[in-house]
Amino acid sequence: MIMKKEMSYIDSVHRDGAIWNIGVMILLLMFPISVAISFGASPDWGALVMGLIAFLCFTLLEKKGLISLDYDKPLNAPGYEAYPIQGSIALTERGQKVLEMMEFQGITEE
């Protein structure tokens, strides 16, 4: 007879939440995939990969504390209100120091 390990409430909720999240992600992805298969459509894979690379680069720079992505602070530019997604990107103090060190060492964009 196999003894089942007794889990705490927090551990069981975490496990159940992870299972539900994976299930919902699969269901959310299945709809566009099934529609694409039924209509014989496929995405522009090059553009999709480039978008994912850009997203990962921005995420990495934000995690390192070099940039700040703010979706709540809109820019004060004319015509900016017309865009559906508003936010701003800024170089942090740490990011500015890194750029100054690179300039001091003679590293250029070339």
DSSP file (Angstrom, degrees, kcal/mol; ACC not computed):
  #  RESIDUE AA STRUCTURE BP1 BP2  ACC     N-H-->O    O-->H-N    N-H-->O    O-->H-N    TCO  KAPPA ALPHA  PHI   PSI    X-CA   Y-CA   Z-CA
    1    1 A M              0   0    0      0, 0.0     2,-0.5     0, 0.0     0, 0.0   0.000 360.0 360.0 360.0 131.4    0.0    0.0    0.0
    2    2 A I        -     0   0    0      1,-0.0     2,-0.5     0, 0.0     0, 0.0  -0.741 360.0-137.5 -91.1 129.6    1.4    3.4   -1.0
    3    3 A M        -     0   0    0     -2,-0.5     2,-0.4     1,-0.0    -1,-0.0  -0.740  14.9-135.3 -87.7 129.2    1.2    6.1    1.6
    4    4 A K        -     0   0    0     -2,-0.5     2,-0.2     1,-0.1    -1,-0.0  -0.705  22.6-118.4 -85.5 130.5    0.1    9.5    0.3
    5    5 A K        -     0   0    0     -2,-0.4     2,-0.5     1,-0.1    -1,-0.1  -0.491  26.1-121.8 -70.2 133.4    2.2   12.4    1.6
    6    6 A E        -     0   0    0     -2,-0.2     2,-0.3     1,-0.0    -1,-0.1  -0.652  30.8-157.3 -77.8 122.7    0.1   14.9    3.5
    7    7 A M        -     0   0    0     -2,-0.5     2,-0.1     1,-0.1    -1,-0.0  -0.730  15.3-116.0-102.2 150.8    0.4   18.4    1.9
    8    8 A S     >  -     0   0    0     -2,-0.3     4,-2.3     1,-0.1     5,-0.2  -0.331  32.1-107.0 -74.5 166.4   -0.2   21.7    3.6
    9    9 A Y  H  > S+     0   0    0      1,-0.2     4,-2.4     2,-0.2     5,-0.2   0.915 120.2  50.9 -60.8 -44.0   -3.1   23.8    2.4
   10   10 A I  H  > S+     0   0    0      1,-0.2     4,-2.4     2,-0.2    -1,-0.2   0.914 110.7  48.7 -62.1 -44.0   -0.7   26.3    0.8
   11   11 A D  H  > S+     0   0    0      1,-0.2     4,-2.4     2,-0.2    -1,-0.2   0.895 112.3  48.2 -64.0 -40.2    1.1   23.5   -1.1
   12   12 A S  H  X S+     0   0    0     -4,-2.3     4,-2.6     2,-0.2    -2,-0.2   0.888 112.3  48.5 -69.4 -37.7   -2.2   22.0   -2.3
   13   13 A V  H  X S+     0   0    0     -4,-2.4     4,-2.6     2,-0.2    -2,-0.2   0.904 111.8  50.3 -66.7 -40.0   -3.5   25.4   -3.5
   14   14 A H  H  X S+     0   0    0     -4,-2.4     4,-2.2    -5,-0.2    -2,-0.2   0.923 112.4  46.8 -62.7 -44.5   -0.2   26.1   -5.3
   15   15 A R  H  X S+     0   0    0     -4,-2.4     4,-2.2     2,-0.2    -2,-0.2   0.933 114.2  46.7 -62.9 -46.7   -0.4   22.7   -7.0
   16   16 A D  H  X S+     0   0    0     -4,-2.6     4,-2.5     1,-0.2    -2,-0.2   0.890 111.9  51.5 -64.3 -38.9   -4.0   23.1   -8.0
   17   17 A G  H  X S+     0   0    0     -4,-2.6     4,-2.6     2,-0.2    -1,-0.2   0.896 109.2  50.0 -64.3 -40.1   -3.3   26.6   -9.3
   18   18 A A  H  X S+     0   0    0     -4,-2.2     4,-2.3     2,-0.2    -2,-0.2   0.906 110.9  49.5 -65.0 -41.0   -0.4   25.4  -11.4
   19   19 A I  H  X S+     0   0    0     -4,-2.2     4,-2.3     2,-0.2    -2,-0.2   0.930 112.9  46.7 -63.5 -45.2   -2.6   22.7  -12.9
   20   20 A W  H  X S+     0   0    0     -4,-2.5     4,-2.7     2,-0.2     5,-0.2   0.907 111.2  52.1 -63.8 -41.7   -5.4   25.1  -13.7
   21   21 A N  H  X S+     0   0    0     -4,-2.6     4,-2.4     2,-0.2    -2,-0.2   0.920 110.9  46.7 -62.0 -43.7   -3.0   27.6  -15.2
   22   22 A I  H  X S+     0   0    0     -4,-2.3     4,-2.2     2,-0.2    -1,-0.2   0.918 113.0  50.3 -64.3 -42.4   -1.4   25.0  -17.5
   23   23 A G  H  X S+     0   0    0     -4,-2.3     4,-2.3     1,-0.2    -2,-0.2   0.908 111.6  47.1 -61.7 -42.7   -4.9   23.8  -18.5
   24   24 A V  H  X S+     0   0    0     -4,-2.7     4,-2.9     2,-0.2     5,-0.2   0.894 110.3  52.9 -67.3 -40.0   -6.1   27.3  -19.3
   25   25 A M  H  X S+     0   0    0     -4,-2.4     4,-1.9    -5,-0.2    -1,-0.2   0.919 110.0  48.5 -61.2 -42.1   -3.0   28.1  -21.3
   26   26 A I  H  X S+     0   0    0     -4,-2.2     4,-1.8     2,-0.2    -2,-0.2   0.934 113.4  46.8 -63.3 -45.3   -3.5   25.0  -23.4
   27   27 A L  H  X S+     0   0    0     -4,-2.3     4,-1.2     1,-0.2    -2,-0.2   0.906 111.1  51.5 -64.2 -41.3   -7.2   25.9  -24.0
   28   28 A L  H  < S+     0   0    0     -4,-2.9    -1,-0.2     1,-0.2    -2,-0.2   0.851 113.9  44.2 -65.3 -33.5   -6.3   29.5  -24.9
   29   29 A L  H  X S+     0   0    0     -4,-1.9     4,-1.6    -5,-0.2    -1,-0.2   0.767 104.2  64.5 -80.4 -25.2   -3.7   28.3  -27.4
   30   30 A M  H  X S+     0   0    0     -4,-1.8     4,-2.7    -5,-0.2     5,-0.2   0.844  95.1  58.9 -68.9 -32.8   -5.9   25.6  -28.9
   31   31 A F  H  X S+     0   0    0     -4,-1.2     4,-2.4     2,-0.2     5,-0.2   0.974 109.7  39.2 -64.5 -54.8   -8.5   28.0  -30.3
   32   32 A P  H  > S+     0   0    0      0, 0.0     4,-2.4     0, 0.0    -1,-0.2   0.868 117.4  52.0 -64.5 -31.5   -6.2   30.1  -32.5
   33   33 A I  H  X S+     0   0    0     -4,-1.6     4,-2.4     2,-0.2    -2,-0.2   0.926 110.6  46.9 -67.5 -43.0   -4.4   27.0  -33.6
   34   34 A S  H  X S+     0   0    0     -4,-2.7     4,-2.4     2,-0.2    -1,-0.2   0.887 113.2  48.9 -67.0 -37.8   -7.6   25.1  -34.5
   35   35 A V  H  X S+     0   0    0     -4,-2.4     4,-1.9    -5,-0.2     6,-0.2   0.920 111.8  49.6 -65.9 -42.7   -8.9   28.2  -36.5
   36   36 A A  H  X>S+     0   0    0     -4,-2.4     5,-2.2    -5,-0.2     4,-0.8   0.901 112.8  47.1 -62.7 -40.8   -5.5   28.5  -38.3
   37   37 A I  H  <5S+     0   0    0     -4,-2.4     3,-0.5     3,-0.2    -1,-0.2   0.915 111.2  50.8 -66.7 -42.2   -5.6   24.8  -39.2
   38   38 A S  H  <5S+     0   0    0     -4,-2.4    -1,-0.2     1,-0.2    -2,-0.2   0.829 118.4  37.6 -67.4 -30.8   -9.2   24.9  -40.4
   39   39 A F  H  <5S-     0   0    0     -4,-1.9    -1,-0.2    -5,-0.1    -2,-0.2   0.445 108.5-120.8 -98.2  -1.2   -8.5   27.9  -42.6
   40   40 A G  T  <5 +     0   0    0     -4,-0.8     2,-0.3    -3,-0.5    -3,-0.2   0.815  62.9 145.2  68.9  30.3   -5.1   26.8  -43.7
   41   41 A A      < -     0   0    0     -5,-2.2    -1,-0.2    -6,-0.2    -2,-0.1  -0.721  27.3-174.1-101.5 150.6   -3.4   29.9  -42.4
   42   42 A S        -     0   0    0     -2,-0.3    -5,-0.0    -5,-0.0     2,-0.0  -0.992  24.7-111.9-140.3 149.6    0.0   30.2  -40.8
   43   43 A P        -     0   0    0      0, 0.0     2,-1.3     0, 0.0     3,-0.1  -0.252  38.5 -95.2 -74.6 165.5    1.8   33.1  -39.1
   44   44 A D     >  -     0   0    0      1,-0.2     4,-2.2     2,-0.1     3,-0.2  -0.719  41.6-164.9 -77.7  98.7    4.8   34.9  -40.5
   45   45 A W  H  > S+     0   0    0     -2,-1.3     4,-2.5     1,-0.2     5,-0.2   0.833  81.8  55.5 -62.8 -35.2    7.3   32.9  -38.5
   46   46 A G  H  > S+     0   0    0      2,-0.2     4,-2.3     1,-0.2    -1,-0.2   0.935 110.6  44.5 -62.1 -46.4   10.2   35.4  -39.0
   47   47 A A  H  > S+     0   0    0      2,-0.2     4,-2.3     1,-0.2    -2,-0.2   0.883 112.8  52.6 -65.7 -38.3    8.2   38.3  -37.6
   48   48 A L  H  X S+     0   0    0     -4,-2.2     4,-2.2     2,-0.2    -2,-0.2   0.922 110.9  46.3 -63.5 -44.7    7.0   36.1  -34.7
   49   49 A V  H  X S+     0   0    0     -4,-2.5     4,-2.4     2,-0.2    -2,-0.2   0.908 112.2  50.9 -65.1 -42.1   10.5   35.1  -33.8
   50   50 A M  H  X S+     0   0    0     -4,-2.3     4,-2.4     1,-0.2    -2,-0.2   0.902 110.5  49.7 -63.0 -40.5   11.8   38.7  -34.1
   51   51 A G  H  X S+     0   0    0     -4,-2.3     4,-2.5     2,-0.2    -1,-0.2   0.904 111.2  48.7 -64.0 -41.7    9.0   39.8  -31.8
   52   52 A L  H  X S+     0   0    0     -4,-2.2     4,-2.5     2,-0.2    -2,-0.2   0.891 111.1  50.3 -65.6 -39.4    9.8   37.1  -29.2
   53   53 A I  H  X S+     0   0    0     -4,-2.4     4,-2.4     2,-0.2    -2,-0.2   0.929 111.8  47.8 -64.3 -44.4   13.5   38.0  -29.3
   54   54 A A  H  X S+     0   0    0     -4,-2.4     4,-2.6     2,-0.2     5,-0.2   0.921 112.0  50.1 -62.2 -43.2   12.7   41.7  -28.8
   55   55 A F  H  X S+     0   0    0     -4,-2.5     4,-2.4     1,-0.2    -2,-0.2   0.919 111.5  47.8 -60.4 -44.7   10.3   40.9  -25.9
   56   56 A L  H  X S+     0   0    0     -4,-2.5     4,-2.5     2,-0.2    -1,-0.2   0.875 111.1  51.4 -65.8 -37.3   12.9   38.7  -24.2
   57   57 A C  H  X S+     0   0    0     -4,-2.4     4,-2.6     2,-0.2    -2,-0.2   0.942 112.2  45.4 -64.8 -46.8   15.6   41.4  -24.6
   58   58 A F  H  X S+     0   0    0     -4,-2.6     4,-2.1     1,-0.2    -2,-0.2   0.905 113.6  50.2 -62.5 -40.6   13.4   44.1  -23.1
   59   59 A T  H  X S+     0   0    0     -4,-2.4     4,-2.5    -5,-0.2    -1,-0.2   0.911 111.5  48.2 -63.7 -42.7   12.4   41.7  -20.3
   60   60 A L  H  X S+     0   0    0     -4,-2.5     4,-2.0     2,-0.2    -2,-0.2   0.919 111.3  49.7 -64.5 -44.3   16.0   40.8  -19.6
   61   61 A L  H  <>S+     0   0    0     -4,-2.6     5,-2.4     1,-0.2     6,-1.0   0.872 112.8  47.9 -63.3 -35.9   17.1   44.5  -19.5
   62   62 A E  H ><5S+     0   0    0     -4,-2.1     3,-1.1    -5,-0.2    -2,-0.2   0.908 110.2  51.2 -70.4 -41.0   14.3   45.3  -17.1
   63   63 A K  H 3<5S+     0   0    0     -4,-2.5    -2,-0.2     1,-0.3    -1,-0.2   0.849 108.5  52.4 -64.0 -33.5   15.1   42.4  -14.8
   64   64 A K  T 3<5S-     0   0    0     -4,-2.0    -1,-0.3    -5,-0.2    -2,-0.2   0.574 116.0-118.3 -77.9  -9.1   18.7   43.6  -14.7
   65   65 A G  T < 5S+     0   0    0     -3,-1.1    30,-0.5    -4,-0.4    29,-0.3   0.691  81.8 118.3  82.1  19.3   17.5   47.0  -13.7
   66   66 A L  S   <S+     0   0    0     -5,-2.4    26,-2.0    -6,-0.2     2,-0.3   0.777  76.8  23.4 -89.5 -28.4   18.9   48.8  -16.8
   67   67 A I  E     -A   91   0A   0     -6,-1.0     2,-0.5    24,-0.2    24,-0.2  -0.892  68.4-138.9-131.3 164.1   15.6   50.0  -18.2
   68   68 A S  E     -A   90   0A   0     22,-3.0    22,-2.2    -2,-0.3     2,-0.6  -0.988   9.6-161.6-126.1 122.3   12.2   50.8  -16.7
   69   69 A L  E     -A   89   0A   0     -2,-0.5     2,-0.5    20,-0.2    20,-0.2  -0.915  13.1-177.4-103.5 117.3    9.0   49.8  -18.6
   70   70 A D  E     +A   88   0A   0     18,-3.1    18,-3.4    -2,-0.6    -2,-0.0  -0.962  18.4 175.6-119.6 119.8    6.0   51.7  -17.3
   71   71 A Y  S    S+     0   0    0     -2,-0.5    15,-0.2    16,-0.3    -1,-0.1   0.552  82.8  55.2 -95.0 -10.0    2.6   51.0  -18.7
   72   72 A D  S    S+     0   0    0      1,-0.2    -1,-0.1    16,-0.1    15,-0.1   0.669  93.7  71.5 -94.9 -19.2    0.8   53.4  -16.3
   73   73 A K  S    S-     0   0    0     15,-0.1    -1,-0.2    13,-0.1    -3,-0.1  -0.812  71.9-159.9-103.8  97.2    2.8   56.5  -17.1
   74   74 A P        -     0   0    0      0, 0.0     2,-0.1     0, 0.0    14,-0.1  -0.371  21.5-108.9 -74.5 154.7    1.9   57.9  -20.5
   75   75 A L        -     0   0    0     12,-0.5     2,-1.0     5,-0.1     5,-0.1  -0.464  20.2-126.1 -76.3 153.5    4.1   60.2  -22.4
   76   76 A N        +     0   0    0     -2,-0.1    -1,-0.1     4,-0.0     0, 0.0  -0.564  62.5 132.0 -98.9  67.4    3.1   63.8  -22.8
   77   77 A A    >   -     0   0    0     -2,-1.0     3,-1.7     1,-0.0     4,-0.3  -0.900  64.6 -97.7-118.9 147.3    3.4   63.9  -26.6
   78   78 A P  T 3  S+     0   0    0      0, 0.0    -2,-0.0     0, 0.0    -1,-0.0  -0.407 108.5  13.0 -64.9 136.4    0.9   65.3  -29.1
   79   79 A G  T >  S+     0   0    0     -2,-0.1     3,-1.0     1,-0.0     4,-0.3   0.438  90.6 118.0  80.4   0.4   -1.3   62.6  -30.6
   80   80 A Y  G X   +     0   0    0     -3,-1.7     3,-1.3     1,-0.2    -5,-0.1   0.791  62.1  68.0 -69.5 -27.9   -0.2   60.0  -28.0
   81   81 A E  G 3  S+     0   0    0     -4,-0.3    -1,-0.2     1,-0.3     5,-0.0   0.721  87.8  68.3 -65.6 -20.7   -3.8   59.6  -26.7
   82   82 A A  G <  S+     0   0    0     -3,-1.0    -1,-0.3     3,-0.0    -2,-0.2   0.714  79.6  92.7 -73.9 -20.1   -4.9   58.0  -30.0
   83   83 A Y  S <  S-     0   0    0     -3,-1.3    -4,-0.0    -4,-0.3    -3,-0.0  -0.537  71.6-142.3 -78.7 139.7   -2.8   54.9  -29.4
   84   84 A P  S    S+     0   0    0      0, 0.0     2,-0.6     0, 0.0    -1,-0.1   0.824  89.3  52.4 -71.9 -30.0   -4.6   52.0  -27.6
   85   85 A I  S    S-     0   0    0      2,-0.0     2,-0.4    -3,-0.0    -2,-0.1  -0.929  73.4-175.0-110.2 121.0   -1.5   50.9  -25.6
   86   86 A Q        +     0   0    0     -2,-0.6     2,-0.3   -15,-0.2   -13,-0.1  -0.910  25.0 103.4-119.2 143.6    0.1   53.7  -23.6
   87   87 A G        -     0   0    0     -2,-0.4   -12,-0.5   -15,-0.1     2,-0.3  -0.969  47.3-115.5 173.1-172.4    3.3   53.6  -21.5
   88   88 A S  E     -A   70   0A   0    -18,-3.4   -18,-3.1    -2,-0.3     2,-0.4  -0.981   5.2-144.3-148.9 159.7    6.9   54.6  -21.5
   89   89 A I  E     +A   69   0A   0     -2,-0.3     2,-0.3   -20,-0.2   -20,-0.2  -0.989  25.1 178.8-125.1 135.8   10.4   53.1  -21.5
   90   90 A A  E     -A   68   0A   0    -22,-2.2   -22,-3.0    -2,-0.4     2,-0.5  -0.980  31.4-116.7-140.6 149.7   13.2   54.8  -19.6
   91   91 A L  E     -A   67   0A   0     -2,-0.3   -24,-0.2   -24,-0.2   -25,-0.1  -0.727  36.0-138.2 -82.7 128.8   16.8   54.3  -18.9
   92   92 A T     >  -     0   0    0    -26,-2.0     4,-2.3    -2,-0.5     5,-0.2  -0.274  26.1-101.4 -81.5 173.2   17.5   53.8  -15.2
   93   93 A E  H  > S+     0   0    0      1,-0.2     4,-2.0     2,-0.2     5,-0.1   0.899 125.8  50.6 -61.4 -40.5   20.3   55.3  -13.3
   94   94 A R  H  > S+     0   0    0    -29,-0.3     4,-2.0     1,-0.2    -1,-0.2   0.898 109.0  51.4 -64.2 -40.6   22.1   51.9  -13.4
   95   95 A G  H  > S+     0   0    0    -30,-0.5     4,-2.2   -29,-0.2    -2,-0.2   0.884 108.3  51.5 -63.4 -38.8   21.6   51.8  -17.1
   96   96 A Q  H  X S+     0   0    0     -4,-2.3     4,-2.3     2,-0.2    -1,-0.2   0.890 108.5  51.4 -65.2 -39.2   23.1   55.2  -17.6
   97   97 A K  H  X S+     0   0    0     -4,-2.0     4,-2.3     2,-0.2    -2,-0.2   0.893 108.6  51.5 -64.4 -39.3   26.1   54.2  -15.6
   98   98 A V  H  X S+     0   0    0     -4,-2.0     4,-2.3     2,-0.2    -2,-0.2   0.920 110.2  48.8 -64.0 -43.2   26.6   51.1  -17.8
   99   99 A L  H  X S+     0   0    0     -4,-2.2     4,-2.3     1,-0.2    -2,-0.2   0.900 110.9  50.5 -62.8 -40.2   26.4   53.3  -20.9
  100  100 A E  H  X S+     0   0    0     -4,-2.3     4,-2.2     2,-0.2    -1,-0.2   0.889 110.3  49.5 -65.5 -38.9   28.9   55.7  -19.4
  101  101 A M  H  X S+     0   0    0     -4,-2.3     4,-1.8     2,-0.2    -2,-0.2   0.895 110.9  50.1 -65.5 -39.6   31.3   52.9  -18.6
  102  102 A M  H  <>S+     0   0    0     -4,-2.3     5,-2.6     2,-0.2     4,-0.5   0.909 111.6  48.0 -64.7 -41.3   31.0   51.5  -22.1
  103  103 A E  H ><5S+     0   0    0     -4,-2.3     3,-1.0     1,-0.2    -2,-0.2   0.897 109.8  52.7 -65.1 -40.2   31.7   54.9  -23.6
  104  104 A F  H 3<5S+     0   0    0     -4,-2.2    -1,-0.2     1,-0.2    -2,-0.2   0.852 109.0  50.1 -62.8 -35.8   34.7   55.3  -21.3
  105  105 A Q  T 3<5S-     0   0    0     -4,-1.8    -1,-0.2    -5,-0.1    -2,-0.2   0.519 119.0-112.0 -82.5  -5.1   36.1   51.9  -22.5
  106  106 A G  T < 5 +     0   0    0     -3,-1.0     2,-0.5    -4,-0.5    -3,-0.2   0.691  61.2 155.2  85.4  18.7   35.6   53.0  -26.2
  107  107 A I      < -     0   0    0     -5,-2.6    -1,-0.3    -6,-0.2     2,-0.2  -0.700  19.8-175.7 -82.5 126.4   32.8   50.5  -27.0
  108  108 A T        -     0   0    0     -2,-0.5    -5,-0.0     1,-0.0    -1,-0.0  -0.609  38.9-104.9-116.5 176.8   30.7   51.9  -29.9
  109  109 A E              0   0    0      1,-0.2    -2,-0.0    -2,-0.2    -1,-0.0   0.560 360.0 360.0 -78.2  -9.4   27.6   50.8  -31.7
  110  110 A E              0   0    0      0, 0.0    -1,-0.2     0, 0.0    -3,-0.0   0.498 360.0 360.0 -63.6 360.0   29.4   49.6  -34.8
